[in-house]
Amino acid sequence: MKQFINVGSQGIPLIVLDISQFEPWLAQQTDQLKTWLQQTNFTGDGLSLIPSNQGELGQALFVSADLEHYFSCGQLINLLPVGQYALQTDAKYLDAVCFSWLSGSYQFNRYTNNNNELPSLSVPDNAVVDKAIKYAQATALVRDLVNTPAADMMPEHLAQVASELAQQFNGSLAQIIGDDLLVQNYPTIHAVGRASAHLPRLIDLTWGNKNHPKVTLVGKGVCFDSGGLDLKPAAGMRNMKKDMGGSAHVLGLAQLIMSHQLPINLRVLIPAVENAVSSNALRPGDVITTRKGITVEIDNTDAEGRLVLCDALSEAENDNPDLLIDFATLTGAMRVALGTELPGFFSTNDQIAADITQAGAKINDPVWRMPIYQPYRNLLDSQIADITNCASGPFGGAITAALYLLEFVKPETNWLHFDIMAFNVRHLPGRPIGGEAFAIRAVFDYLQTKYH
Protein backbone atom coordinates (compact mmCIF):
# COMPACT_ATOMS: atom_id res chain seq x y z
CA MET A 1 0.00 0.00 0.00
CA LYS A 2 2.74 2.45 0.95
CA GLN A 3 4.22 2.57 -2.53
CA PHE A 4 0.97 4.05 -3.84
CA ILE A 5 0.84 6.99 -1.40
CA ASN A 6 3.44 9.13 0.34
CA VAL A 7 3.84 12.33 2.28
CA GLY A 8 4.89 15.22 0.08
CA SER A 9 3.86 17.64 -2.63
CA GLN A 10 5.91 16.49 -5.62
CA GLY A 11 4.36 15.28 -8.85
CA ILE A 12 1.89 16.10 -11.59
CA PRO A 13 -0.91 18.21 -10.07
CA LEU A 14 -4.02 16.09 -9.44
CA ILE A 15 -6.96 18.38 -8.77
CA VAL A 16 -9.82 16.54 -7.07
CA LEU A 17 -13.11 18.42 -6.77
CA ASP A 18 -16.60 17.78 -5.58
CA ILE A 19 -19.14 18.45 -8.30
CA SER A 20 -20.37 21.50 -6.35
CA GLN A 21 -16.89 23.02 -6.69
CA PHE A 22 -16.43 22.51 -10.40
CA GLU A 23 -18.12 25.58 -11.86
CA PRO A 24 -16.49 28.05 -9.41
CA TRP A 25 -13.12 26.39 -10.10
CA LEU A 26 -13.64 26.49 -13.86
CA ALA A 27 -14.48 30.19 -13.81
CA GLN A 28 -10.98 30.94 -12.49
CA GLN A 29 -9.11 28.93 -15.17
CA THR A 30 -7.41 30.15 -18.33
CA ASP A 31 -9.21 30.29 -21.65
CA GLN A 32 -6.83 27.63 -22.93
CA LEU A 33 -7.84 25.15 -20.23
CA LYS A 34 -11.53 25.94 -20.68
CA THR A 35 -11.18 25.30 -24.39
CA TRP A 36 -9.45 21.98 -23.77
CA LEU A 37 -12.22 20.77 -21.48
CA GLN A 38 -14.84 21.92 -23.95
CA GLN A 39 -13.13 20.28 -26.93
CA THR A 40 -12.72 16.99 -25.03
CA ASN A 41 -16.41 17.04 -24.06
CA PHE A 42 -15.67 17.14 -20.35
CA THR A 43 -18.98 17.81 -18.61
CA GLY A 44 -17.76 18.19 -15.03
CA ASP A 45 -17.86 14.56 -13.98
CA GLY A 46 -14.99 12.07 -13.97
CA LEU A 47 -11.40 12.40 -15.16
CA SER A 48 -9.75 14.78 -17.58
CA LEU A 49 -6.06 14.61 -18.51
CA ILE A 50 -4.85 18.13 -19.34
CA PRO A 51 -1.67 18.63 -21.40
CA SER A 52 1.06 21.16 -20.78
CA ASN A 53 2.20 23.63 -23.45
CA GLN A 54 4.86 21.07 -24.41
CA GLY A 55 2.22 18.37 -24.99
CA GLU A 56 3.09 16.37 -21.88
CA LEU A 57 0.62 15.59 -19.13
CA GLY A 58 0.47 18.87 -17.26
CA GLN A 59 -2.26 18.15 -14.73
CA ALA A 60 -5.17 15.84 -14.09
CA LEU A 61 -8.66 16.86 -13.00
CA PHE A 62 -11.09 14.53 -11.27
CA VAL A 63 -14.62 15.59 -10.36
CA SER A 64 -16.86 13.44 -8.18
CA ALA A 65 -20.57 13.64 -7.57
CA ASP A 66 -19.95 13.05 -3.86
CA LEU A 67 -16.34 13.52 -2.84
CA GLU A 68 -17.06 12.85 0.83
CA HIS A 69 -17.94 9.26 -0.04
CA TYR A 70 -15.18 6.90 1.09
CA PHE A 71 -15.11 5.14 -2.28
CA SER A 72 -15.47 8.29 -4.40
CA CYS A 73 -11.99 7.89 -5.92
CA GLY A 74 -11.95 4.11 -5.93
CA GLN A 75 -11.35 3.90 -9.68
CA LEU A 76 -9.03 6.88 -9.98
CA ILE A 77 -5.77 5.03 -9.37
CA ASN A 78 -6.67 2.64 -12.20
CA LEU A 79 -7.58 5.41 -14.66
CA LEU A 80 -4.49 7.60 -14.40
CA PRO A 81 -1.28 6.95 -16.37
CA VAL A 82 1.52 5.57 -14.21
CA GLY A 83 3.46 8.37 -12.57
CA GLN A 84 3.75 10.53 -9.45
CA TYR A 85 0.83 12.85 -8.69
CA ALA A 86 0.48 15.65 -6.15
CA LEU A 87 -2.98 15.82 -4.62
CA GLN A 88 -4.81 19.13 -4.53
CA THR A 89 -8.17 19.00 -2.76
CA ASP A 90 -9.97 20.56 0.19
CA ALA A 91 -8.82 19.33 3.59
CA LYS A 92 -12.30 18.03 4.44
CA TYR A 93 -12.04 15.51 1.59
CA LEU A 94 -8.55 14.21 2.31
CA ASP A 95 -9.51 11.14 4.37
CA ALA A 96 -12.07 9.91 1.85
CA VAL A 97 -9.88 10.60 -1.20
CA CYS A 98 -6.81 8.87 0.25
CA PHE A 99 -8.67 5.81 1.54
CA SER A 100 -10.53 5.32 -1.72
CA TRP A 101 -7.31 5.80 -3.71
CA LEU A 102 -5.68 2.97 -1.78
CA SER A 103 -8.80 0.83 -1.79
CA GLY A 104 -8.74 1.01 -5.57
CA SER A 105 -5.13 -0.17 -5.62
CA TYR A 106 -6.08 -3.60 -4.23
CA GLN A 107 -5.05 -6.58 -6.34
CA PHE A 108 -5.29 -10.24 -5.36
CA ASN A 109 -2.49 -11.73 -7.42
CA ARG A 110 -1.23 -14.60 -5.29
CA TYR A 111 -1.88 -17.11 -8.06
CA THR A 112 -1.14 -15.02 -11.15
CA ASN A 113 1.73 -13.06 -12.63
CA ASN A 114 -0.47 -9.99 -12.93
CA ASN A 115 0.92 -7.17 -10.87
CA ASN A 116 -0.23 -4.03 -12.62
CA GLU A 117 1.97 -1.01 -12.08
CA LEU A 118 -0.05 1.84 -10.60
CA PRO A 119 0.52 5.55 -10.04
CA SER A 120 1.54 7.05 -6.69
CA LEU A 121 0.01 9.96 -4.82
CA SER A 122 1.79 12.66 -2.80
CA VAL A 123 -0.28 14.11 0.05
CA PRO A 124 0.99 16.97 2.25
CA ASP A 125 -0.41 15.56 5.50
CA ASN A 126 1.37 12.79 7.40
CA ALA A 127 -1.59 11.99 9.69
CA VAL A 128 -3.94 11.55 6.73
CA VAL A 129 -1.50 9.28 4.91
CA ASP A 130 -0.90 7.16 8.02
CA LYS A 131 -4.63 6.77 8.64
CA ALA A 132 -5.37 5.85 5.03
CA ILE A 133 -2.62 3.23 4.98
CA LYS A 134 -3.81 1.61 8.22
CA TYR A 135 -7.42 1.47 7.07
CA ALA A 136 -6.48 0.16 3.63
CA GLN A 137 -4.13 -2.48 5.05
CA ALA A 138 -6.84 -3.81 7.37
CA THR A 139 -9.29 -3.91 4.46
CA ALA A 140 -6.74 -5.70 2.28
CA LEU A 141 -6.10 -8.26 5.02
CA VAL A 142 -9.78 -9.17 5.14
CA ARG A 143 -9.98 -9.33 1.34
CA ASP A 144 -6.84 -11.47 1.04
CA LEU A 145 -8.00 -13.99 3.64
CA VAL A 146 -11.44 -14.37 2.08
CA ASN A 147 -10.06 -14.56 -1.47
CA THR A 148 -7.54 -17.28 -0.64
CA PRO A 149 -8.80 -20.74 -1.70
CA ALA A 150 -9.62 -23.16 1.08
CA ALA A 151 -6.66 -25.40 0.25
CA ASP A 152 -4.41 -22.58 1.42
CA MET A 153 -6.69 -21.15 4.13
CA MET A 154 -7.49 -23.98 6.51
CA PRO A 155 -7.54 -23.67 10.34
CA GLU A 156 -3.76 -23.97 10.59
CA HIS A 157 -3.31 -21.16 8.05
CA LEU A 158 -5.71 -18.88 9.92
CA ALA A 159 -3.73 -19.58 13.06
CA GLN A 160 -0.52 -18.58 11.30
CA VAL A 161 -2.01 -15.24 10.26
CA ALA A 162 -3.19 -14.61 13.82
CA SER A 163 0.26 -15.55 15.11
CA GLU A 164 1.93 -13.09 12.75
CA LEU A 165 -0.38 -10.29 13.91
CA ALA A 166 0.34 -11.12 17.54
CA GLN A 167 4.08 -10.97 16.87
CA GLN A 168 3.81 -7.72 14.91
CA PHE A 169 1.97 -5.92 17.69
CA ASN A 170 3.43 -7.68 20.76
CA GLY A 171 0.34 -9.69 21.54
CA SER A 172 0.00 -13.30 22.64
CA LEU A 173 -1.49 -16.29 20.87
CA ALA A 174 -2.76 -19.59 22.25
CA GLN A 175 -4.45 -22.49 20.50
CA ILE A 176 -6.51 -25.51 21.52
CA ILE A 177 -6.26 -28.09 18.75
CA GLY A 178 -7.97 -31.34 17.81
CA ASP A 179 -9.04 -33.68 20.62
CA ASP A 180 -7.76 -31.20 23.19
CA LEU A 181 -10.97 -29.29 22.39
CA LEU A 182 -12.84 -32.15 24.08
CA VAL A 183 -10.43 -32.25 27.00
CA GLN A 184 -10.90 -28.51 27.60
CA ASN A 185 -14.67 -28.59 26.93
CA TYR A 186 -15.24 -27.11 23.51
CA PRO A 187 -17.47 -29.92 22.20
CA THR A 188 -19.35 -28.11 19.44
CA ILE A 189 -16.19 -26.76 17.80
CA HIS A 190 -14.79 -30.28 17.84
CA ALA A 191 -18.01 -31.85 16.55
CA VAL A 192 -18.20 -29.61 13.50
CA GLY A 193 -14.51 -29.92 12.61
CA ARG A 194 -13.70 -33.53 13.52
CA ALA A 195 -14.46 -34.96 10.03
CA SER A 196 -11.71 -32.93 8.39
CA ALA A 197 -8.07 -33.88 7.96
CA HIS A 198 -7.37 -30.30 9.03
CA LEU A 199 -7.68 -30.32 12.81
CA PRO A 200 -10.25 -27.98 14.31
CA ARG A 201 -8.98 -25.44 16.78
CA LEU A 202 -9.80 -22.43 18.92
CA ILE A 203 -7.44 -19.55 18.16
CA ASP A 204 -7.07 -17.11 21.06
CA LEU A 205 -5.22 -13.80 20.48
CA THR A 206 -4.81 -11.32 23.33
CA TRP A 207 -3.31 -7.85 23.30
CA GLY A 208 -3.21 -4.71 25.43
CA ASN A 209 -3.22 -3.65 29.04
CA LYS A 210 -5.33 -5.92 31.25
CA ASN A 211 -6.42 -2.89 33.26
CA HIS A 212 -8.09 -1.32 30.22
CA PRO A 213 -11.71 -2.01 29.21
CA LYS A 214 -12.22 -5.52 27.87
CA VAL A 215 -13.32 -5.82 24.24
CA THR A 216 -13.68 -9.33 22.84
CA LEU A 217 -14.10 -10.19 19.17
CA VAL A 218 -15.36 -13.59 18.02
CA GLY A 219 -15.11 -14.61 14.36
CA LYS A 220 -16.62 -17.59 12.60
CA GLY A 221 -13.73 -19.49 11.02
CA VAL A 222 -15.38 -22.18 8.89
CA CYS A 223 -12.60 -22.43 6.33
CA PHE A 224 -14.72 -24.43 3.94
CA ASP A 225 -18.35 -25.41 4.32
CA SER A 226 -19.50 -28.45 2.39
CA GLY A 227 -22.69 -28.43 4.43
CA GLY A 228 -21.60 -31.62 6.16
CA LEU A 229 -23.92 -34.59 5.68
CA ASP A 230 -26.64 -32.11 4.74
CA LEU A 231 -24.51 -31.51 1.68
CA LYS A 232 -24.79 -28.25 -0.20
CA PRO A 233 -25.50 -28.32 -3.95
CA ALA A 234 -22.58 -27.41 -6.21
CA ALA A 235 -23.74 -23.82 -6.71
CA GLY A 236 -24.09 -23.30 -2.97
CA MET A 237 -20.65 -24.77 -2.30
CA ARG A 238 -18.77 -22.85 -4.99
CA ASN A 239 -17.77 -19.84 -2.88
CA MET A 240 -17.69 -21.48 0.53
CA LYS A 241 -14.03 -20.56 0.88
CA LYS A 242 -15.56 -17.30 2.16
CA ASP A 243 -17.27 -19.00 5.12
CA MET A 244 -14.30 -18.00 7.28
CA GLY A 245 -15.14 -14.36 6.50
CA GLY A 246 -16.08 -13.69 10.12
CA SER A 247 -12.60 -14.65 11.27
CA ALA A 248 -11.09 -12.46 8.54
CA HIS A 249 -13.16 -9.54 9.79
CA VAL A 250 -12.12 -9.84 13.43
CA LEU A 251 -8.47 -10.11 12.38
CA GLY A 252 -8.80 -7.00 10.22
CA LEU A 253 -10.55 -5.14 13.02
CA ALA A 254 -7.92 -6.34 15.48
CA GLN A 255 -5.20 -5.00 13.19
CA LEU A 256 -6.91 -1.58 13.18
CA ILE A 257 -7.19 -1.61 16.97
CA MET A 258 -3.60 -2.66 17.56
CA SER A 259 -2.04 -0.42 14.91
CA HIS A 260 -3.80 2.58 16.47
CA GLN A 261 -2.81 1.49 19.98
CA LEU A 262 -6.34 1.88 21.34
CA PRO A 263 -6.36 1.69 25.15
CA ILE A 264 -8.38 -1.51 25.40
CA ASN A 265 -7.76 -5.05 26.57
CA LEU A 266 -8.38 -6.95 23.34
CA ARG A 267 -9.21 -10.61 22.97
CA VAL A 268 -9.89 -12.31 19.64
CA LEU A 269 -11.43 -15.79 19.61
CA ILE A 270 -11.66 -17.74 16.34
CA PRO A 271 -13.22 -21.21 16.27
CA ALA A 272 -11.55 -22.52 13.10
CA VAL A 273 -12.84 -25.67 11.39
CA GLU A 274 -13.59 -27.27 8.07
CA ASN A 275 -17.15 -28.63 7.82
CA ALA A 276 -16.27 -31.77 5.89
CA VAL A 277 -17.86 -35.16 5.17
CA SER A 278 -16.40 -38.37 6.56
CA SER A 279 -17.41 -41.47 8.50
CA ASN A 280 -17.20 -39.52 11.76
CA ALA A 281 -19.05 -36.43 10.55
CA LEU A 282 -21.71 -34.80 12.68
CA ARG A 283 -25.14 -36.25 11.85
CA PRO A 284 -28.62 -34.72 11.68
CA GLY A 285 -30.44 -35.75 14.83
CA ASP A 286 -27.32 -35.92 17.01
CA VAL A 287 -27.42 -34.13 20.36
CA ILE A 288 -24.36 -32.25 21.63
CA THR A 289 -23.80 -30.79 25.07
CA THR A 290 -22.20 -27.37 24.55
CA ARG A 291 -19.52 -25.71 26.64
CA LYS A 292 -22.25 -23.83 28.53
CA GLY A 293 -24.08 -27.08 29.29
CA ILE A 294 -26.99 -26.39 26.95
CA THR A 295 -27.90 -29.47 24.89
CA VAL A 296 -28.39 -28.92 21.15
CA GLU A 297 -30.21 -31.19 18.73
CA ILE A 298 -28.68 -31.02 15.26
CA ASP A 299 -31.51 -30.31 12.86
CA ASN A 300 -29.18 -29.51 9.97
CA THR A 301 -25.42 -29.96 9.73
CA ASP A 302 -25.26 -26.96 7.38
CA ALA A 303 -26.16 -24.70 10.30
CA GLU A 304 -22.68 -25.23 11.67
CA GLY A 305 -21.49 -21.66 12.11
CA ARG A 306 -23.64 -21.04 15.16
CA LEU A 307 -22.36 -24.27 16.65
CA VAL A 308 -18.72 -23.25 16.55
CA LEU A 309 -19.60 -19.72 17.67
CA CYS A 310 -21.60 -20.77 20.71
CA ASP A 311 -18.64 -22.41 22.46
CA ALA A 312 -16.44 -19.39 21.66
CA LEU A 313 -19.09 -17.00 22.98
CA SER A 314 -19.35 -19.04 26.17
CA GLU A 315 -15.59 -18.78 26.64
CA ALA A 316 -15.65 -15.05 25.92
CA GLU A 317 -18.23 -14.54 28.67
CA ASN A 318 -15.81 -15.94 31.26
CA ASP A 319 -14.01 -12.57 31.13
CA ASN A 320 -17.18 -10.47 31.53
CA PRO A 321 -16.14 -8.21 28.62
CA ASP A 322 -17.33 -4.63 28.44
CA LEU A 323 -18.18 -5.28 24.80
CA LEU A 324 -18.58 -8.58 22.96
CA ILE A 325 -18.78 -8.51 19.16
CA ASP A 326 -19.02 -11.44 16.77
CA PHE A 327 -18.77 -11.48 12.99
CA ALA A 328 -20.06 -14.37 10.90
CA THR A 329 -21.11 -15.29 7.39
CA LEU A 330 -24.06 -16.90 9.10
CA THR A 331 -27.27 -16.88 7.09
CA GLY A 332 -28.54 -16.58 3.55
CA ALA A 333 -31.66 -15.12 5.14
CA MET A 334 -29.78 -11.90 5.92
CA ARG A 335 -28.75 -11.61 2.28
CA VAL A 336 -32.39 -12.05 1.24
CA ALA A 337 -33.45 -9.35 3.69
CA LEU A 338 -30.73 -6.75 3.01
CA GLY A 339 -28.89 -7.88 -0.10
CA THR A 340 -25.18 -8.56 -0.35
CA GLU A 341 -23.80 -5.06 0.32
CA LEU A 342 -25.57 -4.04 3.54
CA PRO A 343 -24.56 -6.06 6.61
CA GLY A 344 -27.22 -6.61 9.24
CA PHE A 345 -26.46 -6.73 12.93
CA PHE A 346 -28.20 -7.46 16.20
CA SER A 347 -27.48 -5.75 19.51
CA THR A 348 -28.51 -5.96 23.13
CA ASN A 349 -27.62 -2.29 23.68
CA ASP A 350 -29.68 0.36 21.92
CA GLN A 351 -27.18 3.17 22.38
CA ILE A 352 -24.21 1.20 21.07
CA ALA A 353 -26.27 0.08 18.09
CA ALA A 354 -27.25 3.66 17.30
CA ASP A 355 -23.68 4.91 17.70
CA ILE A 356 -22.23 2.27 15.37
CA THR A 357 -24.94 2.90 12.80
CA GLN A 358 -24.14 6.61 12.91
CA ALA A 359 -20.40 5.92 12.65
CA GLY A 360 -20.90 3.73 9.61
CA ALA A 361 -23.08 6.29 7.86
CA LYS A 362 -20.43 8.96 8.39
CA ILE A 363 -17.66 6.98 6.68
CA ASN A 364 -19.70 5.03 4.12
CA ASP A 365 -19.46 1.72 5.93
CA PRO A 366 -23.21 1.21 6.39
CA VAL A 367 -24.82 -1.25 8.77
CA TRP A 368 -28.46 -2.00 9.51
CA ARG A 369 -29.83 -3.09 12.86
CA MET A 370 -32.14 -6.09 12.90
CA PRO A 371 -34.62 -7.00 15.67
CA ILE A 372 -33.99 -9.59 18.35
CA TYR A 373 -37.61 -10.76 18.17
CA GLN A 374 -38.05 -13.03 21.18
CA PRO A 375 -41.39 -14.61 20.11
CA TYR A 376 -39.42 -16.51 17.45
CA ARG A 377 -37.40 -18.28 20.14
CA ASN A 378 -39.85 -21.18 20.30
CA LEU A 379 -39.04 -21.96 16.67
CA LEU A 380 -35.80 -23.41 18.08
CA ASP A 381 -37.54 -25.71 20.55
CA SER A 382 -36.52 -29.37 20.54
CA GLN A 383 -38.49 -32.35 21.83
CA ILE A 384 -35.37 -34.11 23.10
CA ALA A 385 -32.85 -31.34 23.88
CA ASP A 386 -32.75 -27.80 25.22
CA ILE A 387 -32.61 -26.27 21.74
CA THR A 388 -32.16 -27.12 18.07
CA ASN A 389 -29.44 -25.55 15.96
CA CYS A 390 -31.89 -24.13 13.42
CA ALA A 391 -35.58 -23.54 12.97
CA SER A 392 -37.51 -26.01 10.85
CA GLY A 393 -39.22 -23.33 8.76
CA PRO A 394 -37.63 -21.02 6.15
CA PHE A 395 -38.72 -17.67 7.58
CA GLY A 396 -36.81 -15.27 9.83
CA GLY A 397 -33.62 -17.29 9.55
CA ALA A 398 -31.25 -14.45 10.46
CA ILE A 399 -33.32 -13.68 13.58
CA THR A 400 -33.55 -17.28 14.76
CA ALA A 401 -29.79 -17.67 14.24
CA ALA A 402 -29.20 -14.61 16.42
CA LEU A 403 -31.61 -15.97 19.03
CA TYR A 404 -29.63 -19.22 19.10
CA LEU A 405 -26.41 -17.30 19.78
CA LEU A 406 -28.13 -15.18 22.40
CA GLU A 407 -28.65 -18.32 24.49
CA PHE A 408 -24.90 -18.26 25.13
CA VAL A 409 -24.63 -14.57 26.03
CA LYS A 410 -25.34 -13.21 29.49
CA PRO A 411 -28.36 -10.87 29.74
CA GLU A 412 -26.19 -8.02 31.00
CA THR A 413 -23.54 -8.29 28.25
CA ASN A 414 -23.22 -5.57 25.62
CA TRP A 415 -23.31 -7.90 22.62
CA LEU A 416 -23.32 -7.25 18.89
CA HIS A 417 -23.71 -9.93 16.23
CA PHE A 418 -22.84 -9.04 12.62
CA ASP A 419 -24.23 -11.32 9.92
CA ILE A 420 -22.12 -10.43 6.87
CA MET A 421 -21.63 -11.41 3.24
CA ALA A 422 -17.82 -10.89 3.21
CA PHE A 423 -17.90 -10.89 -0.59
CA ASN A 424 -18.59 -8.45 -3.43
CA VAL A 425 -20.72 -10.01 -6.15
CA ARG A 426 -20.37 -7.00 -8.48
CA HIS A 427 -17.62 -4.51 -9.19
CA LEU A 428 -17.98 -1.07 -7.64
CA PRO A 429 -15.38 1.73 -7.46
CA GLY A 430 -12.69 0.61 -5.01
CA ARG A 431 -14.52 -2.66 -4.40
CA PRO A 432 -13.60 -5.45 -6.82
CA ILE A 433 -15.51 -8.71 -7.06
CA GLY A 434 -14.32 -11.02 -4.30
CA GLY A 435 -13.60 -10.78 -0.60
CA GLU A 436 -14.69 -7.60 1.14
CA ALA A 437 -14.57 -6.02 4.59
CA PHE A 438 -17.95 -4.95 5.91
CA ALA A 439 -18.53 -2.90 9.07
CA ILE A 440 -14.99 -3.04 10.47
CA ARG A 441 -14.42 0.69 9.82
CA ALA A 442 -17.78 1.49 11.41
CA VAL A 443 -17.00 -0.56 14.52
CA PHE A 444 -13.48 0.81 14.75
CA ASP A 445 -14.69 4.39 14.46
CA TYR A 446 -17.06 3.70 17.36
CA LEU A 447 -14.32 2.11 19.44
CA GLN A 448 -11.88 4.91 18.70
CA THR A 449 -14.44 7.54 19.72
CA LYS A 450 -15.34 5.68 22.90
CA TYR A 451 -11.92 4.56 24.09
CA HIS A 452 -9.30 6.84 22.51
N, C-alpha and C positions, 0 to 999 in steps of 0.2 A: 504493500500500500504506500509506503513512504516514498518510493521512487516516483509516484504520480502526483505528489504534492510536497511543497517545501515552504519554508519561511523566507520571504524576500519580495523583491519588486522588479526582478529582471525578467525580460521576455517580451514577446509580442503582446501588445495591449489586448486584453479580452474584456470587453465591456458587456456586463450582464445587467439587464434592466427588467423590471417588472413592466407589464404592458401599459400600466398607468403612467409610467415615466417616459415612454417612448416619444410621444409627440413633443413634450417640452425639451427633451434631449435633442431631437431632430431639428427643432427650430434654431438651436445654437450652432449647428454644424455648417461647414462650408458648402457652397453651391456645388462644388465638385463631388463631395460625398453624397449630397442629396441626389444629384444626378445619377450617381452609381447605383444607389438603392432603388431609384425609380426605374432605371434601365434593366436592372436584374429582377424586377417585379417583387421586391421585398415589401411586404405589406405590414410589417411590424409584429411579426410572430415567427420565432425560430431563429435560424443561424444565417448570418451573412458574412462572407469573407471579403474584406475590403483591401484592395491593392494599394501599395505605396506609389509614389510618382515614378519609381524605377521598375514597377511591375511586379515587385515581390509582395508577399503577404504583409500588409502594413498594420492591420488590426482586424480583430474579429468582433462581431456584434451578436449577442444572443438575447432575445426577448422572450420572456415567459408570461403566460397568462396568469400565473400565480407563483411568484418567485419565493414566497414564504413556504411553499410546499417542500417537504424534505426529499422529494424525488423530482423536483422541477428541472434539474440539470442532469438527470440520470442518463440521458443519451448523449450529452454534450461531448464527453471525453471520447466517444466513438465516432463523432462527426467531424472533429477537427483534424487537420493534418498533424502529423507527428512533429513536435517541437516544444519549446518552452514558452509558456504564456504567463502574463502578469495580470492578475485579476483586478478589475475595477468594478466595484459594486457598492451599494450602500451597506453600512455596517450591520444594519438590522437583518440583512439577507445572508450574511457571511456563513453562519452555521449551516443553514439549509443548502446553500450552494456548494460548500465544501464537502458535506456529507454525501450529497447526491452525486457529485463529481466522482468521489471514491467508490460509491456504491455501483456506479456505472462501469467502473474499471474491473469488476469482478469477472474472473474467468476460471472455470473448473477444467483444468487441462491435465489432470493427473494421468490420464490414459491416452493422451494424444500428443502430437508434436506441435500443436497450435499454441503459440504464445505471442499473440498479436502485440506489436509494439504500440504504445499509446503515448499521447502527449503528457506533459507535466505542467503543474500549475503553481505559480508563486503567489503567496498570500502574505501580506504584511502584518500578520497577527499570530504570534506563537501559540497563544492559548486556543485560538480557533483551530489552528492546524492540529494541535495535540488532541483536542476533543474529537475532531473529525476522524483522525486516524484510529483512536480508541474505539469509537462507535463502529467504524467500518470494519476493523479487525474482528470485533465480536460478531458482527453480522456475517462476515466471511467464514468464521469458525463454524457457526451454525450451518451455513450453506454447504461448506465442505463436508461436514459430518453426515448430513442428510444425503448429499449427492453420492457419497462413496458407496459402491455396491456392497451388499451384505458379506460377500466372501472376504472383504477387507475391512469390515466394520462389525465384527462380532464382539461379544462381551469383553474378551481380552483386549481388543483394540480400543474400545471405549475406555477401559481402565488405563491403558497407556496414555491416552489423551488427558485424562484426569490427572494422572501422575505427573505429566509434563507441566500442566498448569500449576499444580501444587509446588513443584520445584521452582518454577519461574517466579512465583509470588510468595515463596517461603511458607507454604501451607503444609498440611499433613494429609497423607492418604492411607486408608486402611481398606482391606477387602475381606469379605467372607465368601468362600468359593466352594462350589460343589456340595458334597454331603455335609460339609461344615455348616451349611445353611440349616440343616435339620438339627444338628447338635446345638446350634445357637438360636433355634426357634424362629426360623423364617420359612415356614412350611409352604406358603403359597408361591413364593419366589422359586423355591426348589421344584414344586409340582409342575409349574409351567415350563421350566427350563430343563427338566431332567431328561427329556427325550433327545436332546441335541448332543452332538459330539463336542460342542463348545460349552464348557461348564458354566452354569448360571452363577451369578455372583451379586453381592451387594457392594457397591462402590461407595465409599464414605470419605468425602473430602472436607477438611475443616481448615479454617483460616481466621485470623483476627484475634483481637483481645477478648478473652473470656469474660471480662467485666463489662463489655459493651452489649447493647441489646442483641438478643438472639434472633437471627433470621435464618430459616431453614428452607431450602429449595429441594423439591423432590421431582425427579424426571423419569418418565416412563422410558425404559431402555430395551424395548423389544426389537432386537437387531434385525430379525426377519420374522414375519408372521405368516405362516402357511395356513393359519386357522386351526391348526391341530387336527384332531380327528374329525372335527366339523370343518372339513377342508374348504378353503376358498376356491371359487372358480378361477380360471387362468387370468381373466381380466382383473379380478379383485386382488390377485396376488402380485400382479406385475410390478407395482411400485411399493411393495411392502418393505423394501429397504428403508423407507422413510418412517417406519413405525417406531424407530428410536428417536424420532424428532423431539420428543419431550426431553430426553436426556441431552440432546444437542442444545436445546434452548436453555436449560439450567446451567450448562457449561459456558455458553455464551454470556449469559447474565452474570455468572460468577466472575468471568473475565472482566466484565465492565466494573463490577464491584471492587475487585482486587486491584485493578489497574488504577482506579480512582482513589484507592485507599480509604474507602468509606469506613467510618468508625462503627462497625458492626461485628458481631461474632457470627461468622458465616458457617453454615453446614450445608453440604450438598450430598444428597442421598440418591443413588441411581440403582434401582433393581434392573440388572442387565441380563437378558435371556434371549434365546432363540426359541420360538414356539414351533417346534418341529414335530414330525410324525415318526414314531418308532413303537416297538412292542411295549415299552413302558410309558407311553404317552398318557397324559391326563385324559380321562374318559368322561363323556356326558353321563350325568347321574352320580358321579363320585361325590363324596362329601369330604371336605378338608376342614381341619380346625386351624384357624388363622393364628398369627402371633398374638392377637388380642384375646383369643379364646372364643371368638365368634365362629360358629360352624357355617360353612358355605356349601350349598348344593350346586354342582356344576350343571347348569342348564345348557350352556354352549361353550365349547372350548375356544371359540373365536372371540369370546369376551374375556380375554386373558389379561389385558392391560390393567384393569381394575384389580385383578388378583395380585399382580406383582406390586402394584401401588399400595395396596392396603397394608401389607406387612411393613413397607417403608414408612408409611404415614404413622403406623403404630409406634415404630422406633423413634420417629421424629418427635412424637408427643412426650417421650420420656424426658426431653429437655425443657418442656414447657416453653416453647419458643414464643417470642413476642409476635412473630409473624411467620406463618407457614404457607408456602406457595408451591403448588404442583403444576407441572406442564405435561400434557399428554396428547398424543394423536389418538383420542379415545373413541369417538363415535362418528359414524357417517351421518347420524341424525343431526349433529351440529352443522355439518356441511349443507344438509338439506334446508335447515332453518336459516342459516346466515350466508351460505355460499362459501367459496374457498378462500376469500381474501379478507374476511372479517372474523377474527377469533372471538368466540363466546367465552364468558367466564362466569363462575359462581362465587359468591362471597358471603361469609357470615357477618361481615361488618359493613354497614351501609356507607359510613364515611370513607373508609378506605376504598371501597368500590367506586364511589363518586370521584375521589381524588385521582385514582388511576385512570378512570375514563377521561377526566379533564386533562390529565398529563398526556395521554395518548392523542387526544384531539389537537393539542397544541403543537405536537411534533410529528403529526401525520403517521402515527402508529396506532390506529383506531382499535378499540375493543368494545364489546357489547355485553352488558350484564344480562344474565339469564336468571330465571326464578328458581329458587330452591322450593319447589311446590310439594309440601309434605304429604298431601293426600295421595300422591302417587307412590308413597312408600310401600303400601300394601301390594303393589304390583311385583314386589320382590319377595313376597312371602313364600316360604317353602313348607311342604307338609312334613318333611323329615329333618329339616335343619333350621338354623336361626334365620337364614336368608339364602336366596339364590343369587347367582352372579349376574343374571340379567333377567329383565322382564320377558314374559312369554309373548306379549303383543308388540307390534311394530311402532307404536306411537310414543312420543315423549322420551325417546331413547337417551338423549343427552342429559335430561333431567334425572331419569332413573339411574343412570351411571353416576351422576354426582351424588344422588341420595345413597347409593351403595358406599361410595367413598366416605361420605359424612358419618357413616356408622363407626368409622375408625378415627374420628376427630373429636376431641373433647368439646363440649358445648361452649366453653369459655374461650376457645382458641380463635384468634383472628386468622381465618383460613381463606385462601383463594385457590380455585381450581380452574386452570385454563385448558380448554378443549380446542386444540389447534389443528390446522391442516399441515403446516410445516413444508408446504410445497406450492410453487407457482405453476398453474396449469396454462397460463398464457403470458406472453411477454409484455411487460410494461416498462416504461423508462426507469432504468436503474434496478429492475427486478426481472432477471432472465427466468425462463422456464427452468424449474428444478427446485432444489432446497431453498427455503426461505425462513427468515427469522420474523416471527410475529410476537408483538407485545413486549419484547425484552427492553426496548427503549422506553416504552411507557412505564413499565414497572421500575426500571432504573431511575427514571426521572422522578418518580414518586419517592423512591428510597433516598435519592440524593437530596431532595427537598426536606424530607423528614429527618434524616440522620446526619447530613453534612454539617 
